[in-house]
Structure formats: structure tokens, C-alpha cells
Amino acid sequence: MKHVMKLHSTPFEMIQSGRKTIELRLYDEKRRLISVGDEIKFVNSSDPTKSLCCRVIALHKFASFEELYGKLPLLKCGYTEDDISVATPSDMDIYYSKEKQKQYGVIGIEIEFP
């Protein structure tokens, strides 16, 4: 199955360069349709003419970003050596409300280029 997701420029470029291999999302109805082996087309929200396709190699499901941050390697989730020391699960609150996180849970979608 194929999926399409929008990404801001920085995470898009990090995936493109191979520095980010786990995309963090809310585990909502749309993400519940994703399975290992599926293809995701990431579209740069700043420049929709730019896109890249990846294959899902693992799904990491958690009740909260607090739990996810404690289990997954954050350097693969979009953090760098420069900002890893200040990484906190509340960083995701700007994208997803606490209520939605509690309602759906969260997921780390591990990807690779085919």
C-alpha cells in the first residue's frame, strides 16, 4: 500500500540525507493503515514539487511520546548531536495536542530507501 505524508523542510532534508530514519506521528486512523513493507511518499510542505519515497521497515507503537523517547534512538528520530541533550517529549506538543496523544497513542515509523 502507498501512503502520502507532508513534512516540513528540515525533517524532509534529514530523511533525504539518511540522518533521520524514524518518523514520529500520532497513531491516528490514517497511520493505523500503515504496515511494514508499505511505501510512504514524503512531500516537502514548503516545496510540494519535492518528494521522496521510502519503504516502511518497522512500526514502533507507544502510548505516549514520553514512552517513545525512552525507547527509540532519538538521533534516528530527527535530533542531532547538537540538540539531543535538550530533546524532550514535549517537543511533539507543537504538532499534536496532549489530548490527541492520549486518545490515539503515538508511533515511530522506521523507514529506508528501497
C-alpha distances in whole Angstrom, upper triangle without the diagonal:
4,7,10,13,17,19,23,25,26,23,21,24,24,20,21,24,23,25,22,19,19,18,19,18,19,17,17,15,12,12,12,9,8,8,10,8,5,6,9,11,14,17,20,22,25,24,21,22,21,17,16,12,12,10,10,13,15,15,18,19,23,25,26,26,30,28,25,28,30,27,25,27,27,28,24,23,25,28,31,34,36,34,33,37,36,33,32,30,31,30,27,29,29,25,25,28,30,29,25,25,27,25,22,22,21,18,18,15,16,14,16,16,14
4,7,10,14,16,20,21,23,20,18,21,21,18,18,22,20,23,20,18,17,16,18,17,18,17,17,15,12,12,13,10,9,10,11,10,6,5,6,7,11,13,17,18,22,21,17,18,17,14,12,9,10,9,10,14,15,15,19,20,23,25,26,25,29,28,25,27,30,27,25,26,26,26,23,22,23,26,29,32,34,32,32,35,34,31,31,29,30,28,25,27,27,23,23,27,28,28,25,24,27,25,22,22,20,18,17,14,15,13,14,14,13
4,7,10,13,17,19,20,17,15,19,19,16,17,20,20,21,18,16,16,13,15,14,15,14,14,13,9,9,11,9,8,10,12,11,8,6,5,6,9,11,14,15,19,18,15,17,16,12,12,10,10,10,10,14,15,14,17,18,21,23,23,23,26,26,23,25,27,25,23,24,24,24,21,19,20,24,27,30,32,30,29,33,32,28,28,26,27,25,22,24,23,19,20,23,25,25,21,21,24,22,19,20,17,15,15,12,14,13,14,15,15
4,7,10,14,15,17,15,13,16,17,15,15,19,19,20,17,16,16,13,14,13,15,15,14,14,10,11,14,12,11,14,15,14,11,9,6,5,6,7,11,12,15,15,12,13,13,10,10,9,10,12,12,16,17,16,19,19,22,24,23,22,26,26,23,25,28,26,23,24,23,24,20,19,19,23,25,29,30,28,28,31,30,27,27,25,25,23,20,22,21,18,18,22,24,24,21,21,24,23,20,20,18,16,16,13,15,13,15,15,16
4,7,10,13,14,12,10,14,15,13,14,18,17,18,15,15,13,10,12,10,12,13,13,14,10,10,14,13,12,15,16,16,13,11,7,6,5,6,9,9,13,13,11,14,12,10,10,10,11,13,13,16,17,16,17,18,20,22,21,19,23,23,20,22,25,24,21,22,20,21,18,16,16,19,22,26,27,25,25,28,27,23,23,21,22,20,17,19,17,14,15,19,21,22,18,18,22,21,18,18,16,14,14,12,14,13,15,15,17
4,7,10,12,10,9,12,14,12,14,17,17,18,15,15,15,11,12,11,14,16,15,16,13,13,17,16,15,18,19,19,16,14,10,8,6,5,6,6,9,10,9,12,10,9,11,12,13,16,16,19,20,18,20,20,22,23,22,20,24,24,21,22,26,25,22,23,20,21,18,16,15,18,21,25,25,23,24,27,25,22,23,21,21,18,16,18,16,13,15,18,21,22,19,19,23,22,19,20,17,16,16,14,16,15,17,17,19
4,6,8,6,6,9,11,10,11,14,15,15,12,13,13,10,11,11,14,16,17,18,15,15,18,19,17,20,20,20,18,15,12,10,6,6,5,6,8,10,10,12,10,9,11,12,13,16,16,19,19,18,19,20,21,23,21,19,22,23,20,20,24,23,20,20,18,18,16,13,12,15,17,21,21,19,20,24,22,19,20,19,19,16,14,16,14,11,14,18,21,22,19,19,23,23,20,20,17,16,15,14,15,14,16,16,19
4,6,6,6,9,10,11,12,14,16,15,13,15,15,12,13,13,16,19,19,21,19,18,22,22,20,23,24,24,22,19,15,14,10,9,6,5,7,9,10,13,11,11,13,15,16,19,19,22,22,21,22,23,23,24,22,19,22,24,21,21,24,24,21,21,18,18,17,14,12,14,16,20,19,18,19,22,20,18,19,19,18,15,14,16,13,11,15,18,21,23,20,20,24,24,22,22,19,18,17,16,18,17,19,19,22
4,6,5,6,9,10,10,12,14,14,13,15,16,14,15,16,19,22,23,25,22,21,25,25,23,25,25,25,23,20,16,14,11,9,6,7,6,8,10,12,10,11,12,15,16,20,20,23,23,23,24,25,26,27,25,22,25,26,23,22,26,26,23,21,19,17,17,15,12,14,15,19,18,17,19,22,21,19,21,21,21,17,16,19,16,15,18,22,24,26,24,24,27,28,26,25,22,21,19,18,19,18,18,18,21
4,5,5,6,9,10,11,12,11,10,13,14,12,14,16,19,22,23,25,23,21,25,25,23,25,25,25,23,21,17,16,12,12,9,10,10,12,14,16,13,13,14,16,17,20,20,22,22,22,22,24,24,26,23,20,23,24,21,20,23,23,20,18,15,14,14,12,9,11,12,15,15,14,16,19,18,16,18,18,19,15,15,18,15,15,18,21,24,26,24,23,27,28,26,24,21,20,18,17,17,17,18,18,21
4,5,5,6,8,10,10,9,7,10,10,9,10,13,16,19,20,22,20,18,22,22,20,21,21,21,20,18,14,14,10,11,9,11,11,13,14,16,13,12,12,14,14,16,17,18,19,18,18,20,21,23,21,18,20,21,18,17,21,20,17,16,13,12,11,9,6,9,11,15,15,14,15,18,17,15,17,17,17,14,13,16,15,13,16,20,22,24,22,20,24,25,23,21,18,16,14,13,14,13,14,15,19
4,5,5,6,9,10,10,9,11,12,10,13,14,18,20,21,23,20,18,22,22,19,21,20,20,18,16,12,11,7,8,6,9,10,10,11,13,9,8,8,11,12,15,16,18,19,19,20,22,23,25,23,20,23,24,21,20,24,23,19,18,16,15,13,12,10,13,14,18,18,17,18,22,21,19,21,20,21,17,16,19,18,16,18,22,24,26,24,23,26,27,24,23,20,18,16,14,14,13,13,13,17
4,5,5,6,9,9,9,11,13,12,15,17,21,23,25,26,23,22,25,25,22,24,23,22,21,18,15,14,11,11,9,12,11,12,13,14,10,10,10,13,13,17,18,20,21,21,22,24,26,28,26,23,25,26,23,22,25,24,20,19,17,14,13,13,10,13,13,16,17,17,18,21,21,19,22,22,23,19,19,22,20,18,22,25,27,29,27,26,29,30,27,26,23,21,18,17,16,14,14,14,17
4,5,5,6,5,5,8,10,10,13,16,20,22,24,26,23,21,24,24,21,22,21,21,20,18,15,15,12,13,11,14,14,15,16,17,14,13,12,14,13,16,16,18,18,19,20,22,23,26,23,20,23,23,20,18,21,21,17,15,13,11,10,9,7,9,10,13,14,14,15,18,19,17,19,19,21,17,17,20,19,18,21,24,26,28,26,24,28,29,26,24,21,18,15,15,14,12,12,13,17
4,5,5,6,5,6,9,9,12,15,18,20,22,24,21,18,21,21,18,19,18,17,17,14,12,11,9,11,11,14,15,15,16,16,13,11,9,10,9,12,13,14,16,16,17,20,22,24,23,20,23,23,19,19,22,20,16,15,14,12,9,9,8,12,13,16,17,17,17,21,21,18,20,20,22,19,18,21,20,18,21,24,26,28,25,24,27,28,25,23,19,17,14,12,11,9,9,9,13
4,6,8,8,9,12,12,16,18,22,23,25,26,23,21,24,23,20,21,20,19,18,15,13,12,10,11,11,14,15,14,15,14,11,9,7,9,10,13,15,16,18,19,21,23,25,28,27,24,26,27,23,22,25,24,20,18,17,15,13,13,12,15,15,18,19,19,20,24,24,22,24,24,25,22,21,24,23,21,24,27,29,31,28,27,31,31,28,27,23,20,17,15,14,11,10,9,12
4,6,8,10,13,14,17,20,24,25,27,29,26,24,27,26,23,24,22,21,20,18,16,15,13,15,14,17,17,17,18,18,14,13,11,13,12,15,17,18,19,21,22,25,26,29,28,24,27,27,23,22,25,23,20,17,16,13,12,13,11,13,13,16,17,18,18,22,23,21,23,24,26,22,22,26,24,23,26,29,31,33,30,29,32,33,30,28,24,22,18,17,15,13,11,10,14
4,6,6,10,12,15,18,22,23,26,27,24,22,25,24,21,21,19,18,18,16,15,15,14,16,15,19,20,19,20,20,16,14,12,12,11,13,14,14,16,18,19,22,24,27,25,22,25,24,21,20,22,20,17,14,14,11,9,11,10,12,12,15,17,18,17,21,22,20,22,22,25,22,21,25,24,23,25,28,29,32,29,27,30,31,28,26,22,19,16,14,12,10,8,9,12
4,6,9,11,14,17,21,23,25,27,25,22,25,25,22,22,20,20,21,19,17,17,15,17,16,19,20,20,21,22,18,16,14,15,14,15,16,16,17,18,18,21,22,25,23,20,22,22,18,17,19,18,15,12,11,8,6,8,7,9,9,11,13,14,13,17,18,16,19,20,22,19,19,23,22,21,23,26,27,30,28,25,29,30,27,25,21,19,15,14,12,11,11,12,16
4,6,7,10,14,17,19,22,24,21,18,21,22,19,19,18,18,18,16,14,15,13,15,15,17,18,19,20,21,17,15,13,14,12,13,13,14,14,15,15,18,19,22,20,17,19,19,15,15,17,16,12,10,9,7,5,6,5,8,9,12,14,14,13,17,17,15,17,17,19,16,16,20,19,18,20,23,24,27,24,22,25,26,23,21,17,15,11,11,9,9,10,11,15
4,7,10,13,17,17,20,22,20,17,19,19,16,16,14,15,15,14,12,14,12,16,16,19,20,21,21,22,18,16,13,12,10,10,10,10,10,12,12,15,17,21,19,17,19,18,15,15,17,15,11,10,10,9,5,6,8,11,12,15,18,17,16,19,20,17,18,18,20,18,17,21,21,19,20,24,24,27,24,21,24,25,22,20,16,13,9,8,6,5,7,9,13
4,6,10,13,14,17,19,17,14,16,17,14,14,13,15,14,14,12,14,13,16,16,18,21,22,21,23,19,17,15,14,11,11,9,10,9,9,9,12,14,17,16,13,16,15,11,12,14,12,9,9,9,9,6,5,8,11,13,16,18,17,15,18,19,15,16,15,18,16,14,18,18,16,17,20,21,23,20,18,21,22,19,16,12,9,6,5,4,6,9,12,15
4,7,10,12,14,16,14,11,14,15,13,14,14,15,14,13,11,12,10,13,14,15,18,19,19,20,18,15,14,13,11,12,10,12,11,10,10,12,13,16,15,12,15,15,12,12,16,14,11,12,10,11,9,6,8,11,14,18,19,17,16,19,19,15,16,14,16,14,12,15,15,13,14,17,18,20,17,15,19,19,16,14,11,8,6,5,6,8,11,13,16
4,7,9,12,15,13,11,13,15,13,15,15,17,16,16,13,15,13,15,16,16,19,21,20,23,20,18,17,16,15,15,13,14,12,10,9,10,11,13,11,9,12,12,9,10,13,13,10,12,10,12,10,7,9,12,15,18,19,17,15,18,17,14,13,11,13,11,9,12,13,10,11,14,15,17,14,12,15,16,13,11,7,6,5,6,9,11,14,17,20
4,6,8,11,10,8,11,13,12,14,15,18,16,16,13,15,13,15,16,16,19,21,20,23,21,18,18,17,16,16,14,16,14,11,10,10,11,12,11,9,13,13,11,13,16,15,13,15,14,16,14,11,12,15,19,22,23,20,19,21,20,16,15,12,13,12,9,11,12,9,8,12,13,14,11,9,13,13,10,9,6,5,7,8,11,13,17,19,21
4,5,9,9,7,10,12,12,15,17,19,18,18,16,17,16,18,19,18,21,23,22,25,23,21,21,20,19,19,16,18,16,12,11,10,10,10,9,9,13,13,11,14,17,16,15,18,17,19,17,14,16,18,22,25,25,22,21,23,22,18,16,13,13,13,10,11,12,9,7,10,11,11,8,6,10,9,7,6,4,6,9,10,14,16,20,22,24
4,7,8,5,6,10,10,12,15,18,16,17,15,18,17,19,21,20,24,26,24,27,25,22,22,20,19,18,15,17,14,10,10,8,9,9,10,11,14,14,12,15,17,17,16,19,18,21,19,16,18,20,24,27,28,25,24,26,24,21,19,15,17,17,13,14,16,13,11,13,13,13,9,8,10,9,5,5,5,5,9,10,14,16,20,22,24
4,6,5,6,9,11,14,17,19,17,18,16,18,18,19,21,20,24,25,23,26,25,23,22,21,20,20,17,19,17,13,14,11,12,12,13,14,17,17,16,19,21,20,20,22,22,24,22,19,21,23,27,30,31,28,27,29,27,23,21,18,18,19,15,15,16,13,11,13,13,12,9,9,11,9,5,8,8,9,12,13,17,18,22,24,25
4,6,5,7,10,13,16,18,16,17,16,18,18,20,22,21,25,26,24,26,26,23,23,21,20,20,17,20,18,15,16,13,15,15,16,18,21,20,19,22,24,23,22,25,25,27,24,22,23,26,30,33,34,31,30,32,31,27,25,22,22,22,18,19,20,16,14,16,17,15,12,13,14,11,8,11,11,12,15,15,18,19,23,25,25
4,6,6,8,11,15,16,13,14,12,14,14,16,19,18,22,23,20,23,22,19,19,18,17,17,15,18,16,14,15,14,16,17,17,18,22,21,19,22,25,23,22,24,23,25,22,20,21,25,28,31,32,30,29,32,30,26,25,22,22,22,18,19,19,16,14,17,18,17,14,14,16,14,11,13,12,12,14,13,16,17,20,21,22
4,5,5,9,12,14,11,12,11,13,14,16,18,18,22,23,21,23,22,19,18,16,15,14,12,14,13,10,12,11,13,14,15,15,19,18,16,19,21,20,18,21,20,22,19,17,19,22,25,29,30,27,26,29,27,24,23,19,21,20,16,18,19,15,14,16,18,17,13,13,15,14,10,11,9,8,10,9,13,14,17,19,20
4,5,8,11,14,12,14,13,16,17,20,22,22,26,27,24,27,25,22,21,19,17,16,13,15,13,10,12,10,13,14,15,17,20,19,17,20,22,20,19,22,22,24,21,19,22,25,28,31,33,30,28,31,30,26,25,21,23,23,19,20,21,18,16,18,19,18,14,14,15,13,10,11,10,9,12,11,14,16,19,21,22
4,7,10,12,10,12,12,14,16,19,22,22,26,26,23,25,24,21,20,17,16,14,12,14,14,11,14,13,16,17,19,20,23,22,20,23,25,23,22,24,24,26,23,21,23,26,30,33,34,32,30,33,32,29,27,24,26,25,22,23,24,20,19,21,22,21,18,17,19,17,13,14,14,12,14,12,15,15,18,20,20
4,7,9,7,9,9,12,14,17,20,21,24,25,22,24,22,19,17,14,13,11,8,11,10,8,12,12,15,17,18,19,22,21,18,21,23,21,19,21,21,23,19,18,20,24,27,30,32,29,28,31,30,27,26,23,25,24,20,23,23,20,19,22,23,22,19,18,20,18,15,15,13,11,11,9,11,12,15,16,16
4,6,6,9,10,14,16,19,22,24,27,27,25,26,24,20,18,15,13,10,7,9,8,8,11,12,16,18,20,20,23,21,19,22,23,20,19,21,22,23,20,19,21,25,27,30,32,31,29,32,32,28,27,25,27,26,23,25,26,23,22,25,25,25,22,20,22,21,17,16,15,12,12,9,11,11,14,16,15
4,6,9,11,14,16,20,23,25,28,28,25,26,24,20,18,14,11,8,5,5,6,7,11,13,16,19,21,21,24,21,18,21,22,19,17,19,21,21,18,18,20,24,26,29,31,30,28,31,31,27,27,25,27,26,24,26,27,24,24,27,27,27,24,22,24,23,19,18,16,13,12,9,9,9,11,13,13
4,7,10,13,16,19,22,24,27,27,24,25,23,19,16,12,10,6,5,6,8,10,14,16,20,23,24,24,27,25,22,24,25,22,20,21,23,23,19,19,22,25,27,30,32,31,29,33,33,29,30,28,30,29,26,29,29,26,26,29,30,30,27,25,27,26,22,22,19,16,15,11,11,9,10,11,10
4,7,10,13,16,19,21,25,24,21,22,20,16,14,10,8,6,5,8,10,11,15,16,20,23,24,23,26,25,22,24,26,23,21,22,23,23,19,19,21,25,27,30,32,31,29,33,33,29,29,27,29,27,24,27,27,24,24,27,28,28,25,24,26,25,21,21,18,15,14,11,11,10,11,12,11
4,7,10,13,16,18,22,21,18,18,16,13,10,7,6,5,6,10,12,13,16,18,22,24,25,24,27,26,23,25,27,24,22,22,23,22,19,18,20,23,26,29,31,29,28,32,32,28,29,27,29,27,24,27,26,23,23,27,28,29,25,24,27,26,22,22,19,16,15,11,11,9,10,10,9
4,6,10,13,15,18,17,15,16,14,10,8,6,5,6,7,11,13,13,16,17,20,23,23,22,25,24,21,23,25,23,20,21,21,21,17,16,17,21,23,27,28,27,26,30,29,26,26,24,26,24,21,23,23,20,20,24,26,26,23,22,25,24,20,20,17,15,13,10,11,9,10,10,11
4,6,10,12,15,14,11,12,10,7,6,4,6,9,11,14,16,16,19,21,23,26,25,24,27,27,23,25,28,26,23,23,22,22,19,17,18,21,23,27,28,27,27,30,30,27,27,26,27,24,22,24,23,20,21,25,27,28,24,24,27,26,23,23,20,17,16,13,14,11,12,11,12
4,7,9,12,11,9,11,9,5,5,6,8,11,12,15,17,17,19,20,22,25,24,22,25,25,22,23,26,25,21,21,20,19,17,15,15,18,20,24,25,24,24,28,27,24,24,23,24,21,19,21,20,17,19,23,25,26,23,22,26,25,22,22,19,16,15,12,13,11,12,12,14
4,6,9,8,6,8,6,4,7,9,11,14,16,19,20,20,22,23,25,27,26,24,27,28,24,25,28,27,24,24,22,22,19,18,16,20,22,26,26,25,25,29,28,25,26,24,25,22,20,22,20,17,19,23,26,27,23,23,27,26,24,24,21,19,18,16,17,15,16,15,17
4,5,5,5,8,6,6,9,12,14,17,18,21,22,22,23,25,26,28,26,24,27,28,25,25,28,28,24,24,22,21,19,17,15,18,20,24,24,22,24,27,26,23,25,24,24,20,19,21,18,16,19,23,26,27,24,24,28,27,25,25,22,20,19,17,18,16,17,16,19
4,6,6,9,9,9,12,15,17,20,21,24,24,23,25,25,26,27,26,23,27,28,25,25,29,29,26,25,23,22,21,19,17,19,21,25,25,23,25,28,26,24,24,23,23,19,18,19,16,14,17,21,24,25,22,23,26,26,24,24,22,21,20,19,20,19,20,20,22
4,6,9,9,11,14,17,19,23,24,27,27,27,28,28,29,30,28,26,29,30,27,27,31,31,28,27,24,23,22,20,18,20,21,25,24,23,25,28,26,24,25,25,24,21,20,21,18,16,20,23,26,28,25,25,29,29,27,27,25,24,23,22,23,22,22,22,24
4,5,6,9,12,15,18,22,23,26,28,27,29,30,31,33,31,28,31,33,30,29,33,33,29,29,26,25,24,22,20,22,23,27,26,25,27,30,29,27,28,28,27,24,23,24,21,19,23,26,29,30,28,28,32,32,29,30,27,26,24,23,24,22,22,20,23
4,5,7,11,14,17,20,21,25,26,26,28,29,30,32,30,28,32,33,29,30,33,33,29,29,27,26,24,22,20,24,25,29,29,27,29,32,31,28,29,28,28,25,23,25,22,20,22,26,29,30,27,27,31,30,28,28,26,24,23,21,23,20,21,19,21
4,7,10,13,17,20,22,26,27,28,30,31,33,35,33,31,34,35,32,32,35,35,31,31,29,27,25,24,22,25,26,30,30,29,31,34,33,31,32,31,31,28,26,28,25,23,26,29,32,33,30,31,34,34,31,31,28,27,26,23,24,21,21,19,20
4,7,11,14,17,20,23,25,25,27,28,30,32,31,29,32,33,29,29,32,31,28,27,25,24,22,21,19,22,23,26,27,26,27,31,30,28,29,29,29,26,24,26,24,22,25,28,31,32,29,29,33,32,30,30,26,25,23,20,21,18,18,16,18
4,7,10,14,16,19,21,22,24,25,28,30,29,27,30,30,27,27,30,29,26,25,23,22,20,19,18,21,22,26,27,26,27,30,30,27,28,27,28,25,23,25,24,21,23,27,30,31,27,27,31,30,27,27,24,22,20,17,17,15,14,13,14
4,7,10,13,16,18,19,22,24,26,29,28,26,29,29,25,26,29,27,23,23,22,20,17,17,16,20,21,25,26,25,26,29,29,26,28,27,28,25,23,26,24,22,24,28,30,31,28,27,30,30,27,26,23,20,18,15,15,12,11,9,11
4,7,10,13,16,17,20,22,25,27,27,25,28,28,24,25,28,26,23,22,22,21,17,17,17,21,23,26,27,27,27,30,30,27,28,27,28,26,24,27,26,22,24,28,30,31,27,26,30,29,26,25,22,19,17,13,13,10,9,7,8
4,7,9,12,14,16,19,22,25,25,23,26,25,22,23,25,23,19,19,19,18,15,15,16,19,21,24,26,25,25,28,28,25,26,25,27,24,22,26,25,22,23,27,29,30,26,25,28,28,24,23,20,17,14,11,10,6,5,5,6
4,6,9,11,15,17,21,24,24,23,26,24,21,23,25,22,19,19,20,19,15,16,17,21,23,26,28,27,26,29,30,26,27,26,28,26,23,27,27,23,24,28,29,30,26,25,27,27,23,22,19,16,14,10,8,5,5,6,6
4,6,8,11,14,17,20,21,20,23,21,18,20,22,19,16,17,18,18,14,14,16,20,22,25,27,26,24,28,28,24,25,23,25,24,21,24,25,22,22,25,26,27,24,22,24,24,20,19,16,12,10,7,6,5,7,9,9
4,7,10,13,17,20,21,20,23,20,17,19,20,17,15,15,17,17,14,14,17,20,22,24,27,26,24,27,28,24,25,23,26,25,23,26,27,24,24,27,27,28,25,23,25,25,22,20,17,13,11,8,6,5,7,10,10
4,7,10,13,17,18,17,19,17,14,16,17,14,12,14,15,16,13,13,16,19,22,24,26,25,23,26,26,23,23,21,24,23,21,24,25,22,22,25,25,26,23,20,22,22,19,17,14,10,8,6,5,7,10,13,14
4,6,10,13,14,14,17,14,12,14,16,13,11,14,15,17,14,13,16,19,22,24,26,24,22,25,25,21,21,18,21,21,18,21,22,20,19,21,21,22,19,17,18,18,15,13,10,7,6,5,6,9,12,16,17
4,7,10,11,11,13,11,8,11,12,9,8,12,13,15,13,12,15,17,20,22,25,23,20,22,22,19,18,15,18,18,16,19,21,19,17,20,19,20,18,15,16,17,14,11,8,5,5,6,8,11,15,18,20
4,7,9,10,12,10,8,12,13,11,11,14,15,18,16,14,17,19,23,25,27,24,21,24,23,19,18,15,18,18,15,17,20,18,16,18,16,17,15,12,13,13,10,7,6,4,6,9,11,14,18,21,23
4,5,7,9,6,6,10,10,9,10,14,15,18,16,14,18,19,22,24,26,23,20,22,21,18,16,12,15,16,14,16,18,17,14,16,14,15,13,10,10,12,10,6,5,6,8,11,14,17,21,24,26
4,7,8,7,8,11,12,12,13,17,17,21,19,17,20,21,24,26,28,24,22,23,22,18,16,12,14,16,14,14,18,16,13,14,11,12,11,8,7,9,8,4,6,9,11,14,17,21,24,28,29
4,5,5,6,9,10,11,12,15,15,18,18,15,17,18,22,23,24,21,19,20,18,15,12,9,10,12,10,11,15,14,11,11,9,11,10,6,7,10,9,6,6,9,11,14,17,20,24,27,29
4,5,5,6,8,10,10,13,11,15,15,12,14,14,18,20,21,17,15,16,15,11,9,5,8,9,7,9,12,12,10,11,10,12,11,8,10,13,11,8,6,8,9,13,15,19,22,25,28
4,6,5,6,9,11,13,12,16,16,14,16,15,19,20,21,17,15,15,14,11,8,5,8,10,10,11,15,15,13,14,11,14,14,10,11,15,14,11,10,12,12,16,18,21,25,28,30
4,6,5,7,9,12,12,16,16,14,17,17,20,21,22,19,16,17,17,13,11,9,12,14,13,14,18,17,15,16,14,16,15,12,12,15,14,10,9,10,11,15,16,20,23,27,29
4,5,5,6,9,9,13,12,10,13,14,17,19,20,17,15,16,16,12,11,8,12,12,11,14,16,15,14,16,14,17,15,12,13,16,14,10,8,8,8,11,13,16,20,23,25
4,6,6,8,7,11,11,9,12,11,14,15,17,14,11,12,12,9,8,6,10,11,10,13,16,16,15,17,15,18,17,14,15,18,17,13,11,11,10,13,14,18,20,24,27
4,6,8,9,12,13,12,15,14,16,17,19,16,13,13,14,11,10,9,13,14,14,16,19,19,18,19,17,20,20,16,17,20,19,15,13,13,12,16,16,20,22,26,28
4,7,9,12,12,11,15,15,17,18,20,18,14,16,16,13,13,12,16,16,16,18,21,20,19,21,19,22,21,17,18,20,18,15,13,12,10,13,13,17,20,23,26
4,6,9,8,8,11,12,14,15,18,16,13,15,16,12,13,12,15,15,15,18,20,19,19,21,20,22,21,17,19,21,19,15,12,11,8,11,10,14,16,20,22
4,6,6,7,10,9,11,12,15,13,10,13,14,11,13,13,16,15,16,19,21,20,20,23,22,25,23,20,22,24,22,18,15,13,10,12,11,14,16,19,22
4,5,5,7,6,8,10,12,10,7,10,11,8,10,10,14,12,13,16,17,17,18,20,20,23,22,19,21,23,21,18,15,13,10,13,12,14,16,19,23
4,5,6,5,6,7,10,9,7,11,12,10,13,14,16,14,15,19,19,19,21,23,23,26,25,22,24,27,24,21,18,16,13,14,13,14,15,18,21
4,6,7,9,11,14,13,11,14,15,13,15,15,18,15,15,19,20,18,20,23,23,26,24,21,24,25,23,20,16,14,10,11,9,10,11,14,18
4,6,9,12,14,12,10,14,14,11,12,12,14,12,12,15,16,15,16,19,19,22,20,17,20,22,20,17,13,11,8,9,9,11,13,16,19
4,7,10,11,10,9,13,13,10,12,13,15,11,12,15,15,14,16,20,21,23,21,19,22,24,22,19,16,14,11,12,12,13,14,16,20
4,7,8,6,6,9,10,7,10,12,14,11,12,16,16,16,18,21,21,24,23,20,23,26,24,21,18,16,14,15,15,16,17,19,23
4,5,5,6,9,10,10,13,15,17,14,16,19,19,19,21,24,25,28,27,24,27,29,27,25,21,20,17,18,17,18,19,20,24
4,6,5,8,10,10,14,17,19,16,18,22,22,22,24,27,27,30,29,27,29,32,30,27,24,23,20,21,20,21,21,23,27
4,6,7,9,10,14,17,18,15,18,21,20,22,24,26,26,30,29,27,30,32,31,28,25,24,21,23,22,23,24,25,29
4,5,6,6,10,13,14,12,14,17,17,18,20,22,23,26,26,23,26,29,27,25,22,21,19,21,21,22,23,25,29
4,5,5,9,12,13,12,14,17,18,19,20,22,22,26,25,22,24,27,26,23,20,19,17,19,19,21,22,24,28
4,6,9,12,14,13,16,18,19,20,22,23,23,26,26,23,25,29,28,25,22,22,20,22,22,24,26,28,32
4,6,10,11,10,13,15,16,18,19,20,20,24,24,21,23,26,26,23,21,21,19,22,23,25,26,29,32
4,7,8,7,10,12,14,15,16,18,17,21,21,18,20,23,22,19,17,17,16,19,19,21,23,26,29
4,5,6,8,10,12,14,14,15,14,18,18,15,17,20,20,17,15,16,15,18,20,22,25,28,31
4,5,6,8,11,11,11,12,11,14,14,11,13,16,16,13,11,13,13,16,18,21,24,27,30
4,5,5,8,10,10,10,9,13,13,11,13,16,16,14,13,15,16,19,21,23,26,29,32
4,6,7,8,10,11,11,15,15,13,16,18,18,16,14,15,15,17,19,21,24,26,30
4,5,5,6,8,9,12,11,10,13,15,14,12,10,12,12,15,17,19,22,25,28
4,5,5,5,7,10,10,9,12,14,14,13,12,14,15,18,21,23,26,28,31
4,6,7,10,12,12,12,15,16,16,16,14,16,17,19,22,23,26,28,31
4,7,10,12,10,10,14,15,14,14,12,14,14,16,19,20,23,25,28
4,7,8,6,7,10,11,10,11,10,12,14,16,19,21,25,27,29
4,5,5,6,9,10,11,11,12,15,17,19,23,25,28,30,33
4,6,5,6,9,10,10,11,14,17,20,23,26,29,32,34
4,5,5,6,9,10,12,16,18,21,24,27,31,33,35
4,5,5,6,8,9,13,16,18,22,24,28,30,32
4,5,6,5,6,10,13,16,19,22,26,28,30
4,6,6,9,12,16,18,22,25,28,31,33
4,6,9,13,16,19,22,25,29,31,33
4,7,10,13,15,19,21,25,28,29
4,7,11,13,16,19,23,26,28
4,7,10,13,16,20,23,25
4,6,9,12,16,19,21
4,6,9,13,16,18
4,6,10,13,15
4,7,11,13
4,7,9
4,6
4
